[in-house]
């Protein structure tokens, strides 16, 4: 997900300076383009494997080590770009035993090879680096390292970098379109502490300086911002779930000081959540790497196979229900939402950060589905309708492409309500479920564009949805249903930015019931029950629209 948190922070009056970065008048810089554009210097190589090997000095708040880039050349080239924030020093870039020349511009590093690397060839180089990474001021809203203490005074350290970029702490090709196929994460920390990362632990190796190296292998594709570590005094316990693809390992890591309350709290949600999401979305995407829930020194993040948890073992979102309905206080928001991202965000990842609604809209809707699984369809409907009150309609949900900028924080509740509308139009819950499962199967472990998602849903549903997607994702305003009632006749039309907008909608044509009508941008008139007038004419609130008396 994007940092879940900008939108929800706004809903509860938490400062949201980040949101201002998305304003309509913002001028994108050269640094934005270097970070967000897939230029030939980035598209010339396809990442196959990383080995990140670093030592974290907690006292000095520093990092030192290396990352090996193993790649396949997609074209002939002599120069490529990788990314590392400029407050971190590139000590050297080694290729076949030789130091390569490099230059830096903002957070981009350009490496020149002694001769052309040929298309189709497999090759590798290693970047050695060091320094003091950015420390997050209010994590996870602003990215960076987090250095805290637990209740007993022990170090409690992690990182959160979605949006800002993984290159805030390690060198990589920092663009969502190219996920590494597999990765070895080697993190050395003081041997008195535990360290947890993505994937499965292969080994621990004692170092002569009182440190211990923890080697975690990720056997699946992973996006850069999901790569993480957690350092602290942890309690660890294990469980398993018999899922659609067999036995899924479940690992829980809570601080020793919190483990007594963590066990029953997590037990209440995790297996019901996996069961629900496998039913709606298909098999958990990372059986090879397992599922871990890890206590973090920040609110939460969807770190693949090692989900970050910091919701203080409270129900809802830090004890609050974002929908205002009461249903959101019956489960832990962070456990459910961040785990939902294992399907939408981690399994299916947007190529460009401007399309992050694909992560957040579907995952916000996963909360709706979990409410349905654990309560009822009526409760789920109330939940998604309740989310409408925190939609701001400030800027479009889709952000500008190629400059590492997200769209509106409305990508969460507005995205969820868009999916809810599509479900109403399909009007067949089994067909809707198969579309959600089909998305995760068709785009399994892939990066996608909004257009790919739109086209898949339209084709599988058999519905004409392009104008609906356009209005809700690419424009700020939502559709307005303008109407007039006169002597038993209803006249109606859509007022929209999108020309030819023709979304069906349910309204009251007779008392106590909704009927589907098919407005367009032109006026239509039909006969209605004499009991319906301007005071009691309503639309089905599962259709997120505005209504205006003409």
N, C-alpha and C positions, 0 to 999 in steps of 0.2 A: 504494500500500500504506500501511498504517499504518506508522509508523517501524519497519520490518522487525524492528527491532533490540531492542525490549524483551524479546521472548520469547527471541531467540537470545543476548542478553546474559545472561539468566538461565541459559541452558544452559551458559555458560562463566564463570559467577560474576562477571559485570560488574555493578556496582551498578544497581539497577532501581527507583529511587524512584518513577518514573512508574507502574510497575505497581501500587503501593500506592494510587494514585488511583482504582483500579477496585474498591476493596474494597466489600463488601456493605453496610457501615454508613455509607457516605459520604452526606452530606446535600448535595443540589444547591442552589446558591445562585441569587440573582437574576441575577448575572452569567452563570452557566451557562445560564440560560433565555434571556437576551438574546442570547447567542452561538448557542445550539443550536436555538431554536424558530423556525419559520417563521410569525411573527405577521402580522397584516394589514398592519403597517407595512413588512413585507418582501415579502409576497405581492402587494401592490398594484402592483408593477412588475416587468416581465420584462426582464432585461438583454440587450441586443442587441450592444453594442460597447463596448469600453474603449479609450482611448488613455492608457496610462501613460507619462509623460514625466518622468524624474527624473535628477538629477545625484548621483553618489555620491562623496563626499569621503572617500577612504581614510584620510588622515592624521587627520582629525577624527572618523572613524567616524560620519559623518552622512549624511543624505539630504534632498533638497529637490526639490520639483517639484509635479506635478499628475496627476490622473487624471480623464479625461472619462467620464461615465456616459451612454451613449445607451440609451434604454429604450422599451418600450411599456407604457402603463398598462393593467393588467388590470381595474381598477375606478376609479371616481372617487375622488380623494384630494387632500388638501392637505398631508399630512405623510407622510414616509417615514423609514426607518432605513437607514443604511449603517454600516460598521464600520471602526474604526481604533483600534489600541491607544492607551491614554490617555497613554503616555509620548511620543507623537508629537503635535505641535501642528497642529490644523486652523487654517490661516491665514485662509482664507475659502472660501465656497461661492458660486460665481457661476452665475447663471441669467439668460439673456437680457440680459447686461450689468449685472445688479444683484446685489449681495451679499445672500444669503438669511440670515435668522436661523437659528441652530441651537443645540441644547443637547446635553450629553454626559452619559451615565450609564455608568460603567465604560468598556468599550471600544465602546459603541454611540453613534452620533451621530444625532440626530433633526433633520431639516430641515423647515422650514415654508415652503410656497409661497404667493405673494401671492393666488392664486385657485386654484380646483379644477382639477387636471389630469384631463381627461375620459378615461373608459374607451376604449381603442382608439387613443388618440392617441400619436404618437411624439414624444419630447421628449429633452432632455439638460441636464445641469448638469455643472460642473467643480469638483472639490475641489482646493484648493491646500494643501499641508502641508509640514512640515519637522520636523527633530529628529534625535535619536540613537536608532536602532532597537535593540531588544533584541539583545544579543550572546549567542549560544549558548555555554553553558559546556562541554558535551560533545556536540557535534553528531554526528549528527543526532538524538540521543535527545531533547534539548530544543531547541526551535525557535529560530531567529533568524539573525542575520548571523554569518558566519564570516570572521575576518580572520587570515590566516596568511601565511607567506613560503614560496617554493619553495627548492630547494636552492641556488640562486644568490642568494638574498636578495631576489627580486622579490616584489611583492604577489601574493597568491593569495586571492581573495575570492569568496564566494558566499553563498547563503541556503538554508535548509531549514526548512520550516514546516508540514509535514503534522501534523494533529492540533491543534497550537496555533492555526493559522489564518494565512492570507495577510495578514490585517489587522495582523499583527505588523510589516509593513513597507510596505504600501500600502493606501489606502482602497478598499473594494469591498463588494459585497453578499456577505458571507462565510458563505454557506450552500451546501452541496454540491448542493442541489436545483436551483439555477439556474446553469447554465453559460453564460457569455457565448458568443455565436455566432461572433465573430471579435474580433481584438485587435491593436492596434499597440503594441509595446513599444519605447520609446525610452529608452536608457540612455546617459548621458554619463559618460565616465571619462577619465583622463589619456591623451593620444594615444600615449604610449609603450607602452600596454597594449592587449591585445585584450579584447573583450567578446562573449560568446555568450549568446543567449537562445533561446526557443522559436521554431519556425517558420522562415521564410526571411528572410535579410538583404536588405532593400530598398535601403538606402543608408547611407553614413557621411558625417557633416557635421562639418567642423572648426569648433570654437568659438574665439572670440577669447582665451579665458583659458587656452589650452593643453589644453583638453579636446576630445574627439571624441564626437559623438553617433552611436550605433549604432541603426538603426531596423529592427526585426524584426517581420514580419507573420505572425500565426497565422491561417490561413484556415479553421480548423475550430473547433468548440466546444472549450473547455478549462476544466477545473476550476481554481479559484483557487489551490490549493496547488501546482499544477504550474507556475505562472508563475514564472520564475526568471531568474537571470543568473549568469554565470561571468566573472571578471576575472583576467587573468594574462598571462604571457608564453607564448603557445601556439604550437605547431606544428600545422599543419592539412593534412590530405590527404583525398582524395575517392575514392569507389568507387561502384559501383552494383550492383543485384541485379535480375535479370529475374523479377519476381514475378507473382502472380496478376492484379494490376491494372496490369501494365506494368513500366516501368523505375522502380525505386525508388532515389532518390539516397541515398547513405550518406556522411556526413561524420564524420571523426574529429578530435577536438581533444585533444591531450595537451600537457602542459607541455613546453617545449623541452628541459628537463633530463631528461625521461623518454621522449621520443619514440622513441628507438632501441629500447627494450624494449617500448614500447606497440604498435608496428606488428605484430610477429609474434604477440604475445599476443592482441590483439583480432582479428586476421585468423583465428585458429584457431577462434573461436566465433561471430562475428557472422553470417556468411552461413549456416552450418549451422543457427543458431538461427532465423533468419528463415524458412528453408525448412521447418523442423520446425513452427514455430508457425503458419505459413500453412496447412500441411497439416491440423493439428488444429483451429485456431481460425478459419480463414478469412483473407482478405486483410489485410495490415497496414493498420490503420485510418487512417493519416495520409499517404498518398502525396502529397497536396498540400503537406504541410509537410516531408516527408522524414524520414529517421532520422539522428539524431546521437548519438554517444557522446562525452561530454565529461568530462575528468578534473576532479574536484572536491576541495575541501579537507575533505571528510567522506566517510563510507563509501559512501553511495549513496542515490539516490532516483529515482522513476519520472517525472521531469519530462518531460512529453509532448513528443515529437520532439526532446528534448535531454536524454537520460538521463544522470544524474549517476553518475560512476564514481570510487570511491576505495578499491578493494580491493588496492592496492599491486602490481598485476600478478601476483597469486598465484592458484593454483588453489584451489577451495573457497571457504570463507568465511574470509578472512584466513589461508589455509593450513590450514583445518580442515574436516572433513566433518561436517556437522550430522546426517547420517543414521547415521554410525558404520559405514558399510558399505564405504567405500573408493570407491564410485561418484561421490561428490560431490567427489572430488579430481581428476577427469578433465576438469573445466571450471571456468570462473570463475563463482562463485555470483552475484556482483553483476551481471555482464553478462547472465546468463540470467534471473535473477529480476526485476531492474528492467525489462528489456526485455519480459518476459512481461506486465508491467502495462500495456503499450500496448494490450492487448486487455482485460484484466480490471483495472479501476481507472481507466483513462483513456478507453477506448472505452465500456465499461459502468461507470458510476460510481454508487455508492449515494447515495440522496437524503439519508440520515441517517448520520452517522458511526457510529451504533450497529450498522449493517449492514456494517461494513467487512470482515467475513468474505468477502463477495462479491468484494472485491479480493484478499484475502490467501489464502483457501482455494484458489481456482482458480489463482492465480499460484504458490502453493507446489506445486500439482499440475503446473504447467507444467515444473517441475524434473524431476518424475517422467517426463513425456512426452519431455523432452529426453534423459533417460537412455535411454529406450526408442528414440528416434530414432538415437542415437549408439552404443548398445550392443545391448540386447535387452530383450524384455518381461520376462524373468526378472530382469534387473538392475534394471529399473524397479520391479518388485514388491518386491525387496529394499530399494530406496531408500525407498519409501513406508512399508514396515513398520518400517524403521529410525527413521523420524521419530516413531514412537509413543513412544519412550523419553523424548522431551522434552516430552510433553504433561503438563500439571500437573492439569487438571480442577479448577481453583480456583474459577472463577466462570463463568457462561454465556458462550458465544461471542458472542451478540448482546447489545449493551449497551443501556442505557436510552435511550429516544428523547427528542429535544427538548432535550437539555442538553449536547450536544457531548461525549459520553462514549463511548468504545469499550468493547467487551466484552473478554473474556480474550485475552491473547496467544496462546492456543491456537487462535485463528482461523487461524493458519498451518498447523501440522501436523495439528490435529484437523479443520480444514476440508478439507485434502488427503485425509485418511483417510476422511472422509464421502463425498467425491467418488469415492474408490476403491471404497467399498462400493456406491455407486450403479452404478458400472461393472460390478461383479461381478453385481449383480442384473439389470441389462440383459442381460448375457451375450451381447453382440453388439457387437464393437468398432467396426464401421462405423456402427451405429446410435448408439453413444455419441459417435463423432466428429461425426456430423451434428448431434447435440444441441449440442455445444460450438460448432460452426460456426453453428448456428441461433441460439444465444444472441447471438453477436456480430452476426449479421445482423438479427435481430428487434429488438434493443435498440441498434442502431448509433447511436453518438454520443448516447446517452440516459442519463438518471439513472433509477435503479430502486429498488425495495424488495425485501427478501428474499422477500416473498410472491410477487412477480412472477416471480422466478427459480425458486422452488419450483414454482409452478403450471406454468410452461413445461416444466420437466424432467419433471414428473409426466405432463403431457398428451402430450408427445412420446415418452416411454418406455412409456406405457400402464400404468405401475405406480402402486400406492397408496403414496405416500412421505410423506404428511403427518406421520405419527407418528414416522417416522425423523428427519425434519428437526426436529421438536419436541424429541425426546430429545437429539439431538446439539448443537443450537444454542441451545435455550432452557432447558436444565437443565445442571447441573454434571456429574452422574454419567453414565457410559456404561452401556449395557445389560449386565446380568449374566445369563448363561445358567446357571441352576441345574440340576443333573442328579443322577440316581441310576442306578446299574447293579446289577442283581440277576438272576442266573440267566438271562443272555442277553436281558434286557429293559433298555431305556433309557427312563427317565422324565425329562422335561425341561420347563422353563418359563422365561419371561422374568421378571426382576425389574427393573422400570423405574418412573420417575416418571410416565410417560405411560400412561394407562389404555388397555387394548386394544392394546398394542404387539404387532405381529405380523410383525416383520422376519424373512424367511427367512435361514438361515445354513448354511454348509457345515461338517460335522463328520465324524469318522471313525466310520462304522458297520461298516466292515470294514477289515482291515489294508491300509495302503498307498494308501488312496483317500479322498477327501472326497465326501460325499453331502449334497445340499441337504435340510434339514428346515425345517418351518414352525412354530416355537414360538409360543405366545401367553402371556398371563399365567396361563393355567390349565394344570395338568399334563396332559401327553400321554405315552402309553407306546407304544413300538414294539419289535419284535424286532430284535436286532443280532447280528453275528457273535460266536461264542463266544470268539474271540481278543481281543475288545475288553473292557477292564476299566478300573477307575478310574485306573490308572497310565498307560495308553496312549491314553485317550480325549482327543482334541484337536479344536480348531476351526481352520479356515483362518485364518491370521493376517492375511490381507487384509481380514477382518472385524474391525474394532477394537472388541472387546468384552472383558469379563471373564468368566471361567468359575469356577463355584463348585460344589463337591461338596456335595450335600444330605444 
